[in-house]
Amino acid sequence: MSAELSEQTHPTPHVSRWWLLRDVTLVLALFAVGGALCGVLWEWWWTAPSGSVADGTWFPDLEGVRGVFSGTALYVVVGAVGGLVLGAACGWLFDRVELVTLVAVAVGATLAGWLMLWVGTALAPPDPQLAAASAPDGTRLPGTLAVSGDSPFAAFPLGATAGLAAVFIGLAPNRRSRG
């Protein structure tokens, strides 16, 4: 009787290892593609800061100073929203074993944040300091896309876990009744 009661209060269907492996692979692939697309969006939305060369060093002008900080701010916004959407989608689509999905989303979101940075900076103009070393004074050069500090890299994973939690906790009664 107690085993029967336990099954009624905590229904956990038997899930094969192949289904779990499939789900984890799909979550990681979804985050990899999402991170790359977020990198494209990040670079597209960003405006390169303007600046000029003096004594072999690039300096942002007054308007360009804002652009230096906007790269980090946009990384956080795009990463958090992208993570939120992807985390919620994974929570809805891959709910066989929640703990496995949580770990896959955490790893996938970290991967997505790294891919977003890699793709976004690869599409951006090169580092102006390299060109400034050999450029004459007064040469105008665009700045490059970068992220300042380490804390912005938490945006994608935090957004993803928030989206996952919203589905797992907020929609839990509805999700259990679907199966």
Backbone as JSON, one array per atom type, in Angstrom:
{
  "sequence": "MSAELSEQTHPTPHVSRWWLLRDVTLVLALFAVGGALCGVLWEWWWTAPSGSVADGTWFPDLEGVRGVFSGTALYVVVGAVGGLVLGAACGWLFDRVELVTLVAVAVGATLAGWLMLWVGTALAPPDPQLAAASAPDGTRLPGTLAVSGDSPFAAFPLGATAGLAAVFIGLAPNRRSRG",
  "N": [[0.81, -1.19, 0.0], [1.95, 1.27, 0.77], [3.93, 1.61, -1.2], [2.3, 1.84, -3.41], [0.94, 4.2, -2.79], [3.12, 5.94, -2.76], [3.85, 5.92, -5.48], [1.65, 7.2, -6.54], [1.78, 9.78, -5.48], [4.26, 10.7, -6.3], [4.76, 10.57, -9.33], [6.95, 9.04, -11.48], [7.87, 8.35, -14.53], [9.33, 5.51, -16.18], [12.28, 6.06, -17.85], [14.27, 5.57, -20.59], [17.85, 5.29, -21.0], [18.64, 6.1, -23.51], [16.67, 7.89, -24.34], [17.12, 9.92, -22.5], [19.75, 10.65, -23.17], [19.29, 11.54, -25.76], [17.59, 13.73, -25.22], [19.34, 15.4, -23.71], [21.32, 15.88, -25.62], [19.82, 17.26, -27.55], [19.06, 19.53, -26.06], [21.58, 20.71, -25.59], [22.35, 21.19, -28.25], [20.33, 22.98, -29.04], [20.89, 25.16, -27.37], [23.46, 25.78, -28.3], [23.03, 26.62, -30.96], [21.24, 28.7, -30.4], [22.91, 30.39, -28.83], [24.85, 31.15, -30.72], [23.21, 32.53, -32.56], [22.32, 34.57, -30.88], [24.74, 35.89, -30.55], [25.11, 36.95, -33.12], [22.89, 38.68, -33.2], [23.55, 40.35, -31.05], [25.92, 41.66, -31.99], [24.85, 42.88, -34.25], [22.97, 44.64, -33.19], [24.51, 46.37, -31.7], [26.4, 49.42, -31.69], [29.37, 50.52, -33.04], [31.87, 52.08, -31.1], [33.23, 55.35, -31.62], [36.47, 56.76, -32.28], [39.82, 58.11, -32.03], [43.29, 58.18, -33.09], [46.13, 58.82, -31.12], [49.45, 59.43, -30.52], [50.09, 56.74, -31.13], [48.14, 55.28, -29.83], [44.77, 54.24, -29.42], [41.98, 56.22, -28.68], [38.75, 56.55, -27.34], [36.3, 58.87, -28.51], [34.18, 61.52, -27.17], [31.51, 60.74, -27.74], [32.01, 58.1, -28.36], [32.68, 56.91, -25.95], [30.35, 56.08, -24.69], [29.64, 53.96, -26.35], [31.6, 52.09, -25.76], [30.8, 51.02, -23.31], [28.29, 50.11, -23.96], [28.46, 47.68, -25.26], [28.83, 45.7, -23.27], [26.47, 46.02, -21.79], [24.5, 45.41, -23.7], [25.21, 42.76, -24.18], [24.44, 41.56, -21.78], [21.64, 42.03, -21.8], [20.74, 40.78, -24.23], [21.73, 38.19, -23.78], [20.42, 37.43, -21.36], [17.68, 37.53, -22.09], [17.68, 35.77, -24.29], [18.54, 33.44, -22.95], [16.38, 33.12, -21.17], [14.21, 32.58, -22.9], [15.14, 30.24, -24.23], [15.56, 28.54, -22.04], [12.94, 28.3, -21.02], [11.72, 27.07, -23.22], [13.11, 24.63, -23.27], [12.34, 23.59, -20.82], [9.67, 23.13, -21.33], [9.7, 21.34, -23.5], [11.46, 19.22, -22.86], [10.88, 17.46, -20.48], [11.11, 15.02, -19.18], [12.89, 13.99, -17.15], [13.43, 16.07, -14.7], [15.71, 16.94, -13.26], [17.87, 16.11, -14.84], [17.35, 17.65, -17.1], [17.7, 20.2, -15.99], [20.48, 20.21, -15.4], [21.49, 19.87, -17.99], [20.53, 22.22, -19.18], [21.9, 24.14, -17.68], [24.59, 23.61, -18.39], [24.35, 23.91, -21.17], [23.54, 26.61, -21.34], [25.79, 27.93, -20.41], [27.6, 27.23, -22.4], [26.26, 28.5, -24.52], [26.5, 31.21, -23.78], [29.26, 31.55, -24.05], [29.56, 31.0, -26.81], [28.01, 33.08, -27.84], [29.57, 35.3, -27.14], [31.92, 34.69, -28.61], [31.02, 34.57, -31.33], [29.86, 37.13, -31.63], [32.05, 38.89, -31.14], [33.73, 38.06, -33.17], [32.45, 38.96, -35.43], [32.59, 41.68, -35.14], [34.33, 44.88, -35.55], [37.98, 44.85, -35.75], [40.34, 44.98, -32.97], [41.05, 48.27, -32.14], [43.41, 49.15, -31.02], [45.52, 47.69, -32.04], [45.7, 48.53, -34.73], [46.15, 51.21, -34.26], [48.74, 51.43, -33.38], [50.42, 51.69, -35.58], [49.29, 53.72, -37.01], [48.88, 57.13, -38.2], [48.69, 60.1, -36.13], [45.46, 61.34, -35.27], [43.98, 59.71, -36.92], [40.87, 58.24, -37.58], [39.19, 55.59, -36.04], [37.03, 52.77, -35.67], [35.78, 51.39, -32.6], [36.0, 48.19, -30.86], [33.94, 45.32, -30.21], [33.29, 44.25, -26.99], [33.27, 42.67, -23.72], [33.1, 43.84, -20.48], [34.56, 42.81, -17.49], [33.63, 39.93, -15.43], [31.09, 39.3, -14.48], [28.92, 39.77, -16.38], [28.82, 37.4, -17.8], [27.2, 35.67, -16.49], [24.65, 36.16, -17.28], [23.33, 34.68, -19.4], [23.17, 31.97, -18.33], [21.67, 32.55, -15.95], [19.3, 33.67, -16.98], [18.39, 31.44, -18.42], [17.97, 29.48, -16.41], [15.99, 30.78, -14.98], [13.89, 30.85, -16.87], [13.51, 28.09, -17.18], [12.77, 27.39, -14.56], [10.39, 28.84, -14.37], [8.7, 27.4, -16.05], [8.87, 24.77, -14.99], [8.05, 25.15, -12.3], [5.95, 27.07, -12.32], [4.15, 26.02, -14.21], [3.74, 23.48, -13.37], [1.45, 21.89, -12.33], [-0.17, 21.79, -14.64], [1.55, 20.59, -16.51], [1.93, 17.97, -15.55], [-0.55, 16.87, -15.93], [-0.73, 16.56, -18.66], [0.53, 14.24, -19.51]],
  "CA": [[0.0, 0.0, 0.0], [2.8, 2.46, 0.82], [4.56, 1.76, -2.51], [1.26, 2.32, -4.31], [0.72, 5.6, -2.43], [4.3, 6.68, -3.2], [3.78, 6.08, -6.93], [0.6, 8.16, -6.86], [2.17, 11.14, -5.11], [5.47, 11.07, -7.04], [4.83, 9.78, -10.55], [8.16, 9.16, -12.28], [7.85, 7.31, -15.54], [10.61, 4.92, -16.53], [12.83, 6.7, -19.03], [15.5, 4.87, -20.97], [19.07, 6.12, -21.12], [18.7, 6.66, -24.86], [15.82, 9.08, -24.37], [17.82, 10.96, -21.74], [20.87, 11.09, -24.0], [18.68, 12.31, -26.85], [17.13, 15.01, -24.67], [20.51, 16.2, -23.36], [21.94, 16.29, -26.88], [18.97, 18.29, -28.16], [19.17, 20.75, -25.26], [22.88, 21.32, -25.88], [22.32, 21.7, -29.63], [19.45, 24.15, -29.04], [21.62, 26.27, -26.78], [24.58, 26.14, -29.17], [22.47, 27.42, -32.06], [20.72, 29.93, -29.8], [24.02, 31.25, -28.45], [25.43, 31.72, -31.94], [22.26, 33.52, -33.07], [22.37, 35.72, -29.97], [25.96, 36.61, -30.88], [24.83, 37.73, -34.33], [21.98, 39.74, -32.79], [24.31, 41.27, -30.2], [26.79, 42.49, -32.83], [24.0, 43.66, -35.15], [22.28, 45.68, -32.42], [25.53, 47.23, -31.13], [27.0, 50.44, -32.53], [30.8, 50.62, -32.72], [32.27, 53.39, -30.59], [34.17, 56.07, -32.47], [37.64, 57.26, -31.58], [40.93, 58.5, -32.9], [44.63, 57.77, -32.68], [47.07, 59.84, -30.63], [50.69, 58.82, -30.02], [50.08, 55.29, -31.32], [47.12, 54.67, -28.97], [43.4, 54.6, -29.78], [41.18, 56.77, -27.59], [37.38, 56.84, -27.76], [35.89, 60.27, -28.35], [33.12, 61.68, -26.18], [30.38, 59.89, -28.13], [32.47, 56.72, -28.37], [32.76, 56.37, -24.59], [29.09, 55.35, -24.46], [29.7, 52.72, -27.12], [32.48, 51.13, -25.08], [30.03, 50.36, -22.27], [27.06, 49.52, -24.49], [28.71, 46.28, -25.62], [28.57, 44.86, -22.09], [25.04, 46.12, -21.45], [23.74, 44.64, -24.69], [25.5, 41.34, -23.96], [23.6, 41.13, -20.66], [20.23, 42.03, -22.21], [20.51, 39.73, -25.23], [21.99, 36.9, -23.14], [19.37, 37.11, -20.39], [16.42, 37.25, -22.81], [17.89, 34.52, -25.02], [18.52, 32.35, -21.97], [15.01, 32.96, -20.66], [13.4, 31.93, -23.94], [15.63, 28.88, -24.45], [15.31, 27.77, -20.82], [11.51, 27.98, -20.97], [11.45, 26.09, -24.28], [13.65, 23.33, -22.84], [11.47, 23.11, -19.75], [8.41, 22.66, -21.91], [9.91, 20.24, -24.44], [12.29, 18.13, -22.33], [10.5, 17.39, -19.07], [11.06, 13.63, -18.72], [13.55, 13.95, -15.85], [13.7, 17.49, -14.51], [17.08, 17.18, -12.81], [18.73, 15.97, -16.02], [17.11, 18.84, -17.92], [18.32, 21.33, -15.3], [21.93, 20.14, -15.61], [21.74, 20.11, -19.42], [20.28, 23.64, -19.44], [23.01, 24.91, -17.08], [25.76, 23.43, -19.25], [24.04, 24.51, -22.47], [23.52, 28.07, -21.23], [27.17, 28.36, -20.31], [28.1, 27.1, -23.77], [25.62, 29.54, -25.33], [27.11, 32.49, -23.44], [30.59, 31.59, -24.66], [29.38, 31.12, -28.26], [27.52, 34.43, -28.11], [30.74, 36.17, -27.09], [32.83, 34.35, -29.7], [30.43, 34.98, -32.61], [29.7, 38.59, -31.64], [33.34, 39.58, -31.29], [34.3, 37.7, -34.47], [31.78, 39.79, -36.44], [32.84, 43.1, -34.85], [35.6, 45.4, -36.06], [39.13, 44.4, -34.97], [40.8, 45.83, -31.87], [41.66, 49.46, -32.71], [44.75, 49.38, -30.46], [46.49, 47.08, -32.95], [45.86, 49.42, -35.88], [46.61, 52.51, -33.8], [50.19, 51.41, -33.17], [51.11, 52.11, -36.8], [48.51, 54.76, -37.7], [49.26, 58.51, -37.85], [47.81, 60.8, -35.18], [44.23, 61.88, -35.84], [43.25, 58.7, -37.7], [39.61, 57.81, -36.95], [39.0, 54.14, -36.07], [35.93, 52.28, -34.82], [36.16, 50.51, -31.5], [35.62, 46.8, -31.03], [32.93, 44.79, -29.31], [33.91, 43.52, -25.88], [32.53, 42.59, -22.48], [33.94, 44.22, -19.34], [34.34, 42.07, -16.26], [33.17, 38.54, -15.52], [29.69, 39.14, -14.08], [27.96, 39.65, -17.48], [28.75, 36.02, -18.32], [26.15, 34.96, -15.75], [23.34, 36.54, -17.83], [22.71, 33.59, -20.15], [22.74, 30.91, -17.41], [20.61, 33.0, -15.04], [18.07, 33.75, -17.76], [17.95, 30.09, -18.76], [17.41, 28.81, -15.23], [14.72, 31.46, -14.66], [12.88, 30.34, -17.8], [13.26, 26.69, -16.83], [12.02, 27.39, -13.3], [9.03, 29.33, -14.64], [7.92, 26.3, -16.63], [8.81, 23.64, -14.06], [7.3, 25.48, -11.08], [4.72, 27.77, -12.64], [3.23, 25.21, -15.0], [3.85, 22.09, -12.9], [0.19, 21.12, -12.33], [-0.62, 21.6, -16.02], [2.46, 19.69, -17.2], [1.7, 16.61, -15.1], [-1.81, 16.37, -16.45], [-0.65, 16.3, -20.08], [1.03, 12.93, -19.8]],
  "C": [[0.85, 1.25, 0.0], [3.52, 2.68, -0.51], [3.56, 2.3, -3.52], [0.99, 3.8, -4.05], [1.89, 6.46, -2.9], [4.28, 6.91, -4.7], [2.72, 7.11, -7.31], [1.02, 9.59, -6.55], [3.41, 11.62, -5.87], [5.56, 10.24, -8.32], [6.12, 10.05, -11.32], [8.16, 8.03, -13.29], [9.26, 6.77, -15.78], [11.08, 5.53, -17.85], [14.14, 6.0, -19.36], [16.66, 5.85, -21.08], [19.15, 6.77, -22.49], [17.84, 7.91, -24.98], [16.49, 10.23, -23.62], [18.99, 11.53, -22.54], [20.38, 11.94, -25.16], [18.26, 13.69, -26.36], [18.31, 15.93, -24.34], [21.18, 16.73, -24.63], [21.13, 17.4, -27.55], [19.02, 19.6, -27.39], [20.48, 21.46, -25.57], [22.92, 21.91, -27.29], [21.46, 22.96, -29.72], [20.17, 25.37, -28.46], [22.81, 26.7, -27.63], [24.1, 27.03, -30.32], [21.94, 28.75, -31.52], [21.82, 30.9, -29.4], [24.67, 31.92, -29.64], [24.51, 32.8, -32.53], [22.21, 34.77, -32.18], [23.63, 36.54, -30.2], [25.79, 37.48, -32.11], [23.93, 38.92, -33.98], [22.71, 40.81, -31.97], [25.17, 42.2, -31.05], [25.97, 43.39, -33.75], [23.38, 44.85, -34.43], [23.27, 46.74, -31.91], [26.03, 48.24, -32.16], [28.45, 50.61, -32.09], [31.12, 52.01, -32.2], [33.29, 54.04, -31.53], [35.33, 56.58, -31.62], [38.73, 57.62, -32.56], [42.26, 58.12, -32.26], [45.42, 58.99, -32.23], [48.26, 59.12, -30.03], [50.65, 57.3, -30.07], [49.07, 54.54, -30.45], [45.75, 55.15, -29.42], [42.67, 55.1, -28.54], [39.77, 57.0, -28.1], [37.09, 58.32, -27.59], [34.72, 60.32, -27.38], [31.91, 60.8, -26.47], [30.77, 58.41, -28.06], [32.57, 56.09, -26.99], [31.5, 55.58, -24.25], [29.1, 53.99, -25.16], [30.57, 51.67, -26.49], [31.69, 50.35, -24.04], [28.77, 49.68, -22.8], [27.25, 48.07, -24.9], [28.4, 45.34, -24.48], [27.08, 44.86, -21.76], [24.19, 45.3, -22.42], [23.99, 43.15, -24.56], [24.59, 40.8, -22.85], [22.14, 41.03, -21.09], [19.94, 40.89, -23.18], [20.7, 38.35, -24.61], [20.89, 36.5, -22.17], [18.05, 36.76, -21.09], [16.55, 35.96, -23.62], [17.87, 33.32, -24.1], [17.13, 32.07, -21.43], [14.14, 32.19, -21.65], [13.83, 30.47, -24.13], [15.39, 27.99, -23.23], [13.85, 27.37, -20.71], [11.15, 26.94, -22.03], [11.94, 24.71, -23.87], [12.81, 22.75, -21.72], [10.17, 22.54, -20.28], [8.61, 21.39, -22.75], [10.59, 19.01, -23.83], [12.04, 17.97, -20.83], [10.43, 15.96, -18.54], [11.66, 13.49, -17.32], [14.08, 15.36, -15.59], [15.14, 17.77, -14.11], [18.07, 17.07, -13.97], [18.57, 17.19, -16.93], [17.77, 20.06, -17.29], [19.84, 21.35, -15.54], [22.26, 20.44, -17.07], [21.54, 21.59, -19.77], [21.42, 24.49, -18.85], [24.27, 24.81, -17.94], [25.53, 24.11, -20.6], [24.04, 26.02, -22.42], [24.92, 28.64, -21.09], [27.84, 28.31, -21.69], [27.54, 28.22, -24.65], [26.22, 30.91, -25.04], [28.49, 32.63, -24.05], [30.47, 31.74, -26.18], [28.88, 32.51, -28.66], [28.69, 35.41, -28.12], [31.66, 35.94, -28.29], [32.3, 34.84, -31.05], [30.33, 36.5, -32.69], [31.01, 39.32, -31.85], [34.01, 39.23, -32.62], [33.7, 38.56, -35.58], [32.1, 41.28, -36.3], [34.15, 43.57, -35.49], [36.77, 44.92, -35.18], [39.51, 45.41, -33.88], [41.52, 47.06, -32.44], [43.07, 49.72, -32.17], [45.83, 48.79, -31.37], [46.76, 47.98, -34.16], [46.44, 50.77, -35.47], [48.12, 52.56, -33.63], [50.96, 51.9, -34.39], [50.38, 53.22, -37.56], [48.98, 56.15, -37.29], [48.24, 59.13, -36.89], [46.61, 61.39, -35.92], [43.43, 60.9, -36.67], [42.01, 58.26, -36.91], [39.46, 56.3, -37.13], [37.79, 53.77, -35.22], [36.49, 51.39, -33.71], [35.69, 49.09, -31.77], [34.6, 46.39, -29.97], [33.61, 43.96, -28.24], [32.97, 43.52, -24.68], [33.5, 42.93, -21.35], [33.57, 43.41, -18.11], [33.84, 40.66, -16.52], [31.68, 38.38, -15.23], [28.7, 39.08, -15.24], [27.81, 38.23, -18.01], [27.75, 35.17, -17.56], [24.77, 35.22, -16.36], [22.64, 35.39, -18.53], [22.28, 32.46, -19.21], [21.62, 31.33, -16.45], [19.27, 33.13, -15.77], [17.51, 32.38, -18.08], [17.35, 29.37, -17.56], [16.11, 29.48, -14.78], [13.6, 30.98, -15.58], [12.5, 28.9, -17.5], [12.42, 26.6, -15.56], [10.58, 27.86, -13.51], [8.15, 28.22, -15.19], [7.77, 25.17, -15.62], [7.96, 23.94, -12.83], [5.95, 26.09, -11.42], [3.69, 26.94, -13.37], [3.19, 23.75, -14.54], [2.52, 21.34, -12.87], [-0.32, 20.85, -13.74], [0.25, 20.6, -16.77], [2.19, 18.25, -16.81], [0.41, 16.02, -15.68], [-1.78, 16.1, -17.95], [-0.3, 14.86, -20.38], [0.1, 11.89, -19.36]]
}
